[in-house]
Amino acid sequence: MPWKNQGGGPWGSGPKGPWGTGPQPVGPRPPDLEDLLRRGQDRLQQIMPGGYFSGVGITLILLIIVALWLLSGFFRVQSEEQGVVLRFGKHVRTVDPGLNYHLPYPIETVLLPKALRVSTISIGMTLIDDPARRGRSIRDVPEESLMLTGDENIVDVDFTVLWRIKPNGVGNFLFNIQNPEGTVKAVAESAMREVIGRSNIQPILTGARTQTETTVQDLMQKTLDGYGAGIQITQVQMQKVDPPAQVIDAFRDVQAARANLEQLQNEAQTYANKIVPEARGNAARILQAAEGYKEQAVAEAKGQSARFLKVYEEYKKAPDVTRERIYLETMERVLGGSDKLIYDGGSSGQGVVPYLPLNELSAKKPTTLGQQPGGGTR
């Protein structure tokens, strides 16, 4: 049976429901939108007595629109950005970070590239999210990292390139290349492959990293300048340089053998550096001793020959006297250092036994410094 709400329905009068209560207002009532619009129109009519379409009203509206249009030209450049102002699509100027102004659209527009930020590109590896470790892990990219060396070996190279936009090259960066990161990555991989292809594997694995990084950086910069890219390569860092994973154990054994070889060579060189100077010193000492003996012998021979000539000159003058003198000096040298018992064989010696132990009869003299045991003097 339908209820009729005229007069309040069967439970009473007024706008009530079947349970005797009507809808109750909850909270403050929202403002009426139509009332607000009506009040705004009244205020505008007070300002513009002639209406919206009067001369004063149209002028005021136009002035407001022009003011808003002019204010739309203000823009802010962040700390890592540079503002590139285009006038009808043509680059007219570049502005630094801060609050700047350009003529409103469509006369001038502005582009805000990250010109002061140093960007990083990795070649041969990529970072992926690892939920198990709650972080990011590195995954190798063999199609980028495996390279052929000049001696026909394969090496696995992972490296990183740091680059930024040149201070005066923002326009070239925006308009001369379409994909900056892709271009830098392609140029980096090409330059590294060219440098690796001209080098042998051994220097790359050991001590030629710095030279390789510098060469790759110079080659990349030259290539990008040829493109007019407006990009500056700040640094090239080689992260990992290893043989391929399939042969890395064999390469490590070879490296260990070469290290042992170098160690043995260094030890042998150290021993040679010790022995050779000693041998040269001994040889020099022997030569100096021989030279001294030679000079001594020559001097003595010259002295004896000079003495003989002097004696010979005197002998020619008095042969008998000189002969007797030579005899006496010779006997003095021969008998001067020995013990002597003289027996004249006269009448006083009749009781002398023919055999005499002369060595026992003679009193032994004590040996003094500089004297021979037999009594002679050195």
Phi, psi and chi 1 to 4 in degrees:
 res  aa     phi    psi   chi1   chi2   chi3   chi4
   1 MET       -  123.6  175.3  178.6  178.6      -
   2 PRO   -75.1  145.4   26.4  -33.8      -      -
   3 TRP   -91.8  144.3  -66.2  -28.2      -      -
   4 LYS  -112.0  123.8  -65.0 -178.0  179.7  178.4
   5 ASN   -90.9    4.6  -65.9  -31.5      -      -
   6 GLN   -67.2  131.6  -71.1   83.5    1.4      -
   7 GLY    74.5   12.5      -      -      -      -
   8 GLY   100.8   -3.8      -      -      -      -
   9 GLY    83.6 -174.1      -      -      -      -
  10 PRO   -73.0  -13.9   25.7  -33.9      -      -
  11 TRP  -101.0    6.6  -71.2  -82.8      -      -
  12 GLY   144.5 -173.2      -      -      -      -
  13 SER  -100.2  161.3   61.4      -      -      -
  14 GLY    93.3  171.9      -      -      -      -
  15 PRO   -77.0   77.5   28.8  -34.3      -      -
  16 LYS  -120.0  156.4  -62.6 -178.8  179.4  179.9
  17 GLY   -88.4 -172.0      -      -      -      -
  18 PRO   -70.0  -16.2   22.5  -31.5      -      -
  19 TRP   -97.7    5.8  -71.5  -85.1      -      -
  20 GLY    95.2    0.9      -      -      -      -
  21 THR  -125.9  145.3   59.5      -      -      -
  22 GLY   -98.6  177.2      -      -      -      -
  23 PRO   -64.9  131.2   24.5  -33.3      -      -
  24 GLN  -103.3  133.8  -61.5  -64.6  -34.4      -
  25 PRO   -66.8  136.2   24.9  -33.2      -      -
  26 VAL  -115.9  121.7  179.1      -      -      -
  27 GLY    73.0 -178.0      -      -      -      -
  28 PRO   -74.1  146.9   25.4  -34.2      -      -
  29 ARG   -75.0  137.2  -65.5 -176.7   60.9 -172.5
  30 PRO   -67.5  153.5   25.3  -33.2      -      -
  31 PRO   -66.5  148.1   23.3  -32.2      -      -
  32 ASP   -78.8  123.4 -169.8   -2.6      -      -
  33 LEU   -66.0  -38.8 -177.4   59.6      -      -
  34 GLU   -65.3  -37.5  -66.6 -178.5   -2.8      -
  35 ASP   -63.9  -41.5 -172.9   27.5      -      -
  36 LEU   -63.3  -43.3  -67.9  176.6      -      -
  37 LEU   -63.6  -37.8  -68.4  176.2      -      -
  38 ARG   -65.5  -41.4 -169.5 -179.7  -55.9  109.3
  39 ARG   -64.8  -39.6  -68.3  178.5 -178.1  177.7
  40 GLY   -63.0  -40.1      -      -      -      -
  41 GLN   -65.4  -36.7  -69.3  175.3   -1.9      -
  42 ASP   -64.2  -40.7  -66.4  -19.9      -      -
  43 ARG   -67.2  -40.1  -69.2  178.4 -180.0  176.6
  44 LEU   -64.2  -34.6  -71.3  175.8      -      -
  45 GLN   -68.2  -32.5  -72.8  178.7   -2.2      -
  46 GLN   -67.8  -37.8  -67.6  176.7    2.6      -
  47 ILE   -72.2  -43.6  -62.9  173.3      -      -
  48 MET  -111.0   90.5  -63.3  179.4  -66.4      -
  49 PRO   -62.1  -27.2  -19.2   30.4      -      -
  50 GLY   -82.7   -2.7      -      -      -      -
  51 GLY    99.5  174.3      -      -      -      -
  52 TYR   -64.2  -37.0  -63.5  114.9      -      -
  53 PHE   -96.8   18.7  -61.4  101.7      -      -
  54 SER   -80.8  171.9   64.3      -      -      -
  55 GLY   -63.2  -42.4      -      -      -      -
  56 VAL   -66.8  -40.6  177.0      -      -      -
  57 GLY   -64.9  -44.6      -      -      -      -
  58 ILE   -64.0  -40.4  -65.7  175.2      -      -
  59 THR   -63.8  -42.1  -57.4      -      -      -
  60 LEU   -64.6  -42.3 -177.1   59.4      -      -
  61 ILE   -63.0  -42.9  -67.3  173.5      -      -
  62 LEU   -64.2  -39.8  -69.7  177.1      -      -
  63 LEU   -63.7  -40.3  -70.7  175.7      -      -
  64 ILE   -64.1  -43.0  -67.1  173.6      -      -
  65 ILE   -64.3  -42.7  -66.4  174.4      -      -
  66 VAL   -65.0  -39.1  170.7      -      -      -
  67 ALA   -64.0  -44.1      -      -      -      -
  68 LEU   -63.9  -37.3  -66.5  175.8      -      -
  69 TRP   -66.0  -41.3 -180.0   68.8      -      -
  70 LEU   -68.8  -37.5  -67.2  175.2      -      -
  71 LEU   -68.3  -21.6  -69.2  175.8      -      -
  72 SER   -70.5   -7.0   66.1      -      -      -
  73 GLY   -83.0   -9.3      -      -      -      -
  74 PHE   -75.9  138.8  -73.3   98.1      -      -
  75 PHE  -150.1  157.8   64.9   96.9      -      -
  76 ARG  -115.9  133.0  179.1  176.3  -65.5  -83.1
  77 VAL  -103.7  124.9 -178.7      -      -      -
  78 GLN   -74.6  174.0  -58.7  -61.6  -32.0      -
  79 SER   -65.7  -31.0   58.9      -      -      -
  80 GLU   -94.4    4.2  -67.4 -176.7   -9.6      -
  81 GLU  -111.5  166.1  -60.3  174.9  -19.3      -
  82 GLN  -135.3  139.8  -82.8 -170.3  -29.0      -
  83 GLY   -92.2  126.0      -      -      -      -
  84 VAL  -108.0  110.2  179.1      -      -      -
  85 VAL   -91.2  126.6 -179.8      -      -      -
  86 LEU  -112.5  132.2  -52.9  178.5      -      -
  87 ARG  -111.4  109.1 -178.9  175.7  -60.4  166.6
  88 PHE    54.2   38.0  -61.4  112.8      -      -
  89 GLY    89.0   -4.7      -      -      -      -
  90 LYS  -103.0  135.8 -179.0 -179.7  178.6 -179.0
  91 HIS   -71.2  121.3  178.9 -151.1      -      -
  92 VAL  -112.3  -31.4  -69.1      -      -      -
  93 ARG  -164.4  166.2   67.7 -178.5 -175.1  -82.7
  94 THR  -126.8  132.9  -57.9      -      -      -
  95 VAL  -115.0  153.9  -63.8      -      -      -
  96 ASP   -89.7  171.5  -65.8  -32.7      -      -
  97 PRO   -59.0  145.5  -26.3   34.6      -      -
  98 GLY   131.5 -172.1      -      -      -      -
  99 LEU   -83.9  126.2 -175.8   61.6      -      -
 100 ASN  -134.5  175.1  -63.2  -85.3      -      -
 101 TYR  -140.5  141.9 -178.1   80.1      -      -
 102 HIS  -137.0  158.7   67.5   86.5      -      -
 103 LEU   -59.9  137.7  -64.6  179.0      -      -
 104 PRO   -62.0  161.2  -20.2   32.4      -      -
 105 TYR   -61.6  139.7 -179.4   84.0      -      -
 106 PRO   -98.3   13.8   35.0  -34.1      -      -
 107 ILE   -71.2  -53.3  -59.8  175.4      -      -
 108 GLU  -129.3  146.0  -70.6 -177.2   -8.6      -
 109 THR  -129.9  167.9   55.2      -      -      -
 110 VAL  -133.6  140.5   63.8      -      -      -
 111 LEU  -113.9  143.1  -59.8  176.2      -      -
 112 LEU  -123.7   75.4  -59.0  173.2      -      -
 113 PRO   -77.4  155.9   28.5  -33.8      -      -
 114 LYS   -78.9   72.2  -56.4  -70.9 -175.1 -179.7
 115 ALA   -77.9  -22.8      -      -      -      -
 116 LEU  -101.7    6.6  -55.4  179.5      -      -
 117 ARG   -98.4  138.2 -177.9  179.7   64.2 -176.1
 118 VAL   -88.6  118.4  177.4      -      -      -
 119 SER   -97.5  158.4  -57.7      -      -      -
 120 THR  -126.3  135.4  -57.2      -      -      -
 121 ILE  -128.8  130.3  -66.8 -179.8      -      -
 122 SER  -105.6  134.3  -61.2      -      -      -
 123 ILE  -120.0  131.1  -65.5   92.9      -      -
 124 GLY    92.3   -5.9      -      -      -      -
 125 MET  -154.0  158.2   56.7 -176.5  177.6      -
 126 THR  -144.6  150.4 -177.4      -      -      -
 127 LEU   -96.1  129.1  -62.5  176.5      -      -
 128 ILE  -126.7  152.0   57.7  174.7      -      -
 129 ASP   -73.7  134.6  -65.4  -29.8      -      -
 130 ASP  -120.8   97.6 -168.9   -6.1      -      -
 131 PRO   -62.7  -31.3  -20.0   32.1      -      -
 132 ALA   -64.5  -39.1      -      -      -      -
 133 ARG   -95.2   -0.8  -61.5 -178.6  179.2  178.8
 134 ARG    56.1   47.8  -63.7 -179.8 -179.3 -179.8
 135 GLY  -169.5 -152.2      -      -      -      -
 136 ARG  -122.1  141.5  -52.2 -177.1   73.0 -177.1
 137 SER  -120.9  162.1   59.8      -      -      -
 138 ILE   -98.4  131.6  -62.0  176.6      -      -
 139 ARG  -119.4  131.2 -178.2  176.8   66.3   86.3
 140 ASP   -72.0  148.2  -70.5  -25.0      -      -
 141 VAL  -120.7   90.1 -175.8      -      -      -
 142 PRO   -60.6  -32.1  -20.5   32.2      -      -
 143 GLU   -66.3  -17.9   57.1  -89.9   18.1      -
 144 GLU   -99.8  -31.1  -64.3  179.3   -2.4      -
 145 SER   -93.5  -26.1   60.9      -      -      -
 146 LEU   -77.7  124.0  -66.6  178.9      -      -
 147 MET  -135.4  152.3  -57.4 -179.8 -174.5      -
 148 LEU   -97.1  129.4 -174.2   65.1      -      -
 149 THR   -87.8  175.0   63.5      -      -      -
 150 GLY   -69.8  -25.9      -      -      -      -
 151 ASP   -97.3   25.9   51.9   -3.0      -      -
 152 GLU    63.2   41.8  -62.1 -178.3   -4.2      -
 153 ASN  -115.4  162.4  -74.5  -59.8      -      -
 154 ILE  -110.1  134.7  -62.9  177.2      -      -
 155 VAL  -131.3  144.7   64.8      -      -      -
 156 ASP  -101.6  111.7 -169.9   -4.0      -      -
 157 VAL  -119.2  120.8 -179.1      -      -      -
 158 ASP  -112.0  129.7  -64.9  -15.3      -      -
 159 PHE  -146.8  163.9   64.1  101.3      -      -
 160 THR  -125.6  140.7  -56.8      -      -      -
 161 VAL  -117.4  126.6  177.5      -      -      -
 162 LEU  -103.4  126.6  -55.4  178.6      -      -
 163 TRP  -143.1  160.7   63.4  -81.3      -      -
 164 ARG  -151.8  171.8   54.4  165.7  -65.4  177.9
 165 ILE   -83.1  137.9  -57.7  173.7      -      -
 166 LYS   -62.9  149.5  -72.1 -175.6  176.4 -178.9
 167 PRO   -56.0  -38.3  -26.0   34.5      -      -
 168 ASN  -109.4   20.3  -62.2  -34.9      -      -
 169 GLY  -118.0   22.7      -      -      -      -
 170 VAL   -66.1  -40.2 -177.8      -      -      -
 171 GLY   -63.0  -43.9      -      -      -      -
 172 ASN   -63.9  -37.5  -65.4  -26.5      -      -
 173 PHE   -62.3  -39.0  175.1   79.8      -      -
 174 LEU   -80.0  -32.2  -67.4  174.3      -      -
 175 PHE  -114.5  -14.6  -55.4  115.6      -      -
 176 ASN   -96.0  -22.7  -71.5   -6.0      -      -
 177 ILE  -128.4  147.4   54.3  176.3      -      -
 178 GLN   -91.6  -41.5 -175.8  175.6    4.8      -
 179 ASN  -124.6   90.2 -176.6    7.2      -      -
 180 PRO   -60.0  -47.9  -22.4   33.2      -      -
 181 GLU   -64.8  -42.8  -70.2 -167.8    2.8      -
 182 GLY   -63.6  -37.3      -      -      -      -
 183 THR   -66.3  -45.5  -58.0      -      -      -
 184 VAL   -63.1  -41.2  172.5      -      -      -
 185 LYS   -65.4  -43.7 -174.2  172.4 -176.7  178.7
 186 ALA   -64.9  -42.0      -      -      -      -
 187 VAL   -65.6  -39.5  171.0      -      -      -
 188 ALA   -64.0  -46.1      -      -      -      -
 189 GLU   -64.7  -40.7 -176.1  176.5  -10.0      -
 190 SER   -65.0  -42.8  175.4      -      -      -
 191 ALA   -65.9  -41.6      -      -      -      -
 192 MET   -64.8  -41.7 -178.4   62.1   73.5      -
 193 ARG   -63.6  -36.2  -70.3 -175.0 -178.6  -82.8
 194 GLU   -67.8  -43.6 -179.7  176.7  -12.8      -
 195 VAL   -67.4  -43.3  174.3      -      -      -
 196 ILE   -63.7  -37.1  -65.6  -63.4      -      -
 197 GLY   -67.5  -19.7      -      -      -      -
 198 ARG   -95.0   -1.8  -64.6 -161.6  -55.7 -103.3
 199 SER  -116.6  157.7  -53.3      -      -      -
 200 ASN   -85.1  160.2  -65.1  -28.7      -      -
 201 ILE   -71.7  -33.9 -171.9  171.9      -      -
 202 GLN   -64.2  -49.6 -170.1   58.6   36.0      -
 203 PRO   -61.7  -32.6  -21.8   33.2      -      -
 204 ILE   -65.9  -38.7  -62.1  173.3      -      -
 205 LEU   -77.2  -20.4  -65.0  176.6      -      -
 206 THR  -109.1  -85.2   54.0      -      -      -
 207 GLY  -120.5   13.8      -      -      -      -
 208 ALA  -106.3   22.0      -      -      -      -
 209 ARG   -67.2  -46.4  -71.7 -164.1  177.2 -171.1
 210 THR   -61.4  -43.6  -56.8      -      -      -
 211 GLN   -64.2  -40.2 -177.9  179.6   -1.5      -
 212 THR   -63.9  -43.8  -57.2      -      -      -
 213 GLU   -61.3  -43.4  -68.2  171.9   -9.3      -
 214 THR   -64.7  -41.8  -55.9      -      -      -
 215 THR   -64.6  -42.8  -54.2      -      -      -
 216 VAL   -64.4  -42.1  171.8      -      -      -
 217 GLN   -61.9  -44.4 -179.8  178.2  -10.5      -
 218 ASP   -64.4  -41.3  -65.1  -19.7      -      -
 219 LEU   -66.5  -40.2 -175.9   57.6      -      -
 220 MET   -63.2  -45.2  -73.6 -174.6   62.2      -
 221 GLN   -62.6  -40.3 -169.5   65.1   59.0      -
 222 LYS   -63.7  -41.5 -178.9  179.6  179.1 -178.8
 223 THR   -66.9  -45.9  -56.5      -      -      -
 224 LEU   -66.8  -35.2  -67.9  172.7      -      -
 225 ASP   -65.0  -34.4  -69.1  -16.7      -      -
 226 GLY   -65.9  -32.1      -      -      -      -
 227 TYR   -76.1  -15.7  -66.7  162.1      -      -
 228 GLY    66.9   39.2      -      -      -      -
 229 ALA   -79.8  -17.6      -      -      -      -
 230 GLY    68.8   28.5      -      -      -      -
 231 ILE  -115.2  139.4  -66.0  175.9      -      -
 232 GLN  -115.2  125.4  179.1 -179.7   -4.3      -
 233 ILE   -86.7  114.6  -55.6  -61.2      -      -
 234 THR   -86.1  -34.5   59.3      -      -      -
 235 GLN  -165.2  147.7 -169.0  175.7    7.4      -
 236 VAL  -121.6  123.9  176.1      -      -      -
 237 GLN  -120.5  120.6  -61.5  176.1  -11.6      -
 238 MET   -85.2  113.7  -61.0  178.5   71.4      -
 239 GLN   -82.2  -46.0  -55.8  -65.6  -24.2      -
 240 LYS  -143.1  131.4 -176.8 -171.2   71.4  172.6
 241 VAL  -132.9  103.8 -177.5      -      -      -
 242 ASP  -138.7  159.0  -70.1  -35.2      -      -
 243 PRO   -66.3  168.1  -17.9   30.4      -      -
 244 PRO   -58.7  153.3  -23.8   32.7      -      -
 245 ALA   -60.7  -28.1      -      -      -      -
 246 GLN   -69.7  -25.7  -64.3   82.5   -7.7      -
 247 VAL  -124.0   15.0  -64.4      -      -      -
 248 ILE   -67.6  -32.5 -169.9  171.4      -      -
 249 ASP   -64.7  -41.9  -66.3  -25.3      -      -
 250 ALA   -65.3  -39.3      -      -      -      -
 251 PHE   -65.4  -36.5  -93.2   85.9      -      -
 252 ARG   -66.4  -38.0  -73.0  175.3  178.3  172.1
 253 ASP   -63.0  -41.2  -66.9  -20.8      -      -
 254 VAL   -63.6  -41.4  172.8      -      -      -
 255 GLN   -62.8  -40.3  -69.2  -63.6  109.3      -
 256 ALA   -64.7  -41.2      -      -      -      -
 257 ALA   -63.6  -40.2      -      -      -      -
 258 ARG   -67.2  -36.5  -72.7  178.5  176.9  171.4
 259 ALA   -64.2  -41.4      -      -      -      -
 260 ASN   -63.9  -39.8  -66.7  -26.9      -      -
 261 LEU   -60.9  -45.6  174.8   62.1      -      -
 262 GLU   -63.6  -38.0  -68.0  179.5   -1.6      -
 263 GLN   -63.5  -45.3  179.8 -179.0   -1.0      -
 264 LEU   -64.2  -39.7  -65.7  176.0      -      -
 265 GLN   -63.4  -39.8  -72.1  178.1  -14.0      -
 266 ASN   -66.2  -39.9  -67.5  -25.5      -      -
 267 GLU   -64.6  -43.0  -68.1  177.3   -4.5      -
 268 ALA   -63.1  -40.3      -      -      -      -
 269 GLN   -65.9  -37.2 -172.2   64.6   34.6      -
 270 THR   -64.0  -43.8  -58.1      -      -      -
 271 TYR   -62.9  -42.7  179.2   75.0      -      -
 272 ALA   -63.5  -39.6      -      -      -      -
 273 ASN   -65.0  -24.7  -67.1  -22.8      -      -
 274 LYS   -84.4  -43.3  177.1 -177.8  177.7 -178.1
 275 ILE   -77.0  -42.9  -66.2  -61.2      -      -
 276 VAL   -60.7  -46.3  171.1      -      -      -
 277 PRO   -61.9  -37.4  -24.9   35.5      -      -
 278 GLU   -63.1  -44.3  -68.8 -178.7   -3.4      -
 279 ALA   -63.1  -41.1      -      -      -      -
 280 ARG   -65.8  -36.6  -71.0  176.7  177.9  173.0
 281 GLY   -65.9  -42.9      -      -      -      -
 282 ASN   -62.3  -42.7  -67.0  -28.0      -      -
 283 ALA   -62.1  -41.4      -      -      -      -
 284 ALA   -65.5  -39.0      -      -      -      -
 285 ARG   -64.2  -43.4 -179.9  175.7   57.2   81.6
 286 ILE   -63.0  -41.8  -66.4  172.1      -      -
 287 LEU   -64.2  -39.9  -70.3  175.4      -      -
 288 GLN   -66.6  -39.2  -70.2  177.6   -1.9      -
 289 ALA   -64.2  -42.7      -      -      -      -
 290 ALA   -63.9  -39.2      -      -      -      -
 291 GLU   -64.3  -40.6 -170.7   68.4   25.1      -
 292 GLY   -65.3  -42.3      -      -      -      -
 293 TYR   -63.2  -39.2  176.0   75.7      -      -
 294 LYS   -61.4  -47.3  171.0 -173.3  173.2 -177.7
 295 GLU   -64.1  -38.0  -66.9  178.3   -2.8      -
 296 GLN   -64.6  -46.9  178.9 -177.1   -2.6      -
 297 ALA   -63.2  -42.0      -      -      -      -
 298 VAL   -64.6  -41.2  170.7      -      -      -
 299 ALA   -65.2  -42.3      -      -      -      -
 300 GLU   -64.2  -42.3  -70.8 -179.4   -4.8      -
 301 ALA   -62.9  -42.6      -      -      -      -
 302 LYS   -64.4  -38.6  -70.9 -178.7  177.7  179.8
 303 GLY   -65.9  -43.3      -      -      -      -
 304 GLN   -65.0  -40.7  -68.7  178.2    0.5      -
 305 SER   -64.8  -39.5   62.1      -      -      -
 306 ALA   -65.5  -39.7      -      -      -      -
 307 ARG   -64.6  -42.5  179.0  174.8  175.5  -84.3
 308 PHE   -61.2  -40.0  178.4   79.1      -      -
 309 LEU   -65.1  -38.8  -66.9  176.3      -      -
 310 LYS   -63.8  -43.9  -67.8  -70.0 -175.5 -179.2
 311 VAL   -64.6  -37.2  172.5      -      -      -
 312 TYR   -66.2  -37.8  178.5   67.9      -      -
 313 GLU   -63.3  -41.8  -68.4  -67.0  -26.7      -
 314 GLU   -70.1  -34.4  -62.5  -62.8  -31.8      -
 315 TYR   -63.1  -39.6  177.5   78.1      -      -
 316 LYS   -64.6  -31.5  -70.4 -168.3  -62.8 -177.9
 317 LYS   -74.9  -42.6  -64.3  178.2 -179.0  178.8
 318 ALA  -141.1   88.2      -      -      -      -
 319 PRO   -63.9  -43.4  -22.1   32.8      -      -
 320 ASP   -65.8  -48.1  -63.7  -25.1      -      -
 321 VAL   -62.1  -42.8  175.5      -      -      -
 322 THR   -67.3  -39.0  -56.9      -      -      -
 323 ARG   -63.6  -45.0 -172.3 -177.4  -58.7  111.7
 324 GLU   -64.0  -40.1 -176.1  177.4   -2.2      -
 325 ARG   -63.8  -41.9 -179.5 -179.2  177.2 -177.4
 326 ILE   -63.6  -39.0  -67.1  173.7      -      -
 327 TYR   -65.1  -45.4  172.2   76.8      -      -
 328 LEU   -64.7  -40.9  -67.2  175.9      -      -
 329 GLU   -66.9  -37.0  -70.3  177.6   -5.3      -
 330 THR   -67.0  -45.7  -58.1      -      -      -
 331 MET   -63.5  -33.2  -65.1  -56.3  -65.3      -
 332 GLU   -65.7  -39.6 -178.2 -178.9    1.1      -
 333 ARG   -70.2  -35.8  -73.9 -163.2  -57.1  -89.7
 334 VAL   -76.7  -47.4  172.6      -      -      -
 335 LEU   -92.8   -8.4  -59.6  176.7      -      -
 336 GLY   -68.6  -25.6      -      -      -      -
 337 GLY  -102.1   14.3      -      -      -      -
 338 SER  -124.8  156.8   60.5      -      -      -
 339 ASP   -78.1  140.6  -65.3  -24.9      -      -
 340 LYS  -132.9  137.0  -63.2  172.0  -72.5  -63.4
 341 LEU  -119.6  122.3  -68.2  175.6      -      -
 342 ILE  -104.5  125.7  -59.2  173.3      -      -
 343 TYR  -121.3  115.4  174.8   63.6      -      -
 344 ASP   -85.2  -12.1   56.2   -2.4      -      -
 345 GLY    75.4   19.3      -      -      -      -
 346 GLY   -82.3 -166.6      -      -      -      -
 347 SER   -69.3  -23.3   59.0      -      -      -
 348 SER   -73.7   -6.8   60.5      -      -      -
 349 GLY  -111.3   33.5      -      -      -      -
 350 GLN   -73.2  -31.0  -66.9  178.8   -2.1      -
 351 GLY   -89.5   14.7      -      -      -      -
 352 VAL   -79.2  128.4  176.0      -      -      -
 353 VAL   -73.6  137.4 -178.3      -      -      -
 354 PRO   -58.9  -32.8  -23.7   33.3      -      -
 355 TYR  -104.4  119.1  173.1   76.0      -      -
 356 LEU  -123.8  128.7  -66.8  176.4      -      -
 357 PRO   -76.4   78.1   27.5  -32.8      -      -
 358 LEU   -60.0  -36.1  -60.5  178.9      -      -
 359 ASN   -66.0  -32.6  -66.3  -27.9      -      -
 360 GLU   -80.5  -32.5  -63.9  179.1    1.6      -
 361 LEU   -70.8  -33.2  -66.6  176.1      -      -
 362 SER   -75.4  132.4   61.6      -      -      -
 363 ALA   -72.9  128.5      -      -      -      -
 364 LYS   -76.2  127.4  -66.4 -175.9  178.6  179.7
 365 LYS   -88.6  141.3  -62.1  179.6 -179.0  179.4
 366 PRO   -65.6  139.8   23.9  -33.3      -      -
 367 THR   -75.9  125.1  -55.3      -      -      -
 368 THR  -103.3  165.3   58.2      -      -      -
 369 LEU   -62.6  124.4 -176.8   62.7      -      -
 370 GLY    88.8   10.2      -      -      -      -
 371 GLN  -121.3  141.2 -174.0  176.4    5.0      -
 372 GLN   -70.0  154.6  -63.8  -73.8   -7.9      -
 373 PRO   -59.9  -30.3  -25.7   33.8      -      -
 374 GLY   -81.3    0.2      -      -      -      -
 375 GLY   109.9  -12.8      -      -      -      -
 376 GLY   -78.7  168.3      -      -      -      -
 377 THR  -115.2  138.4  -57.0      -      -      -
 378 ARG   -71.0      -  -65.0 -176.7 -177.9  178.2
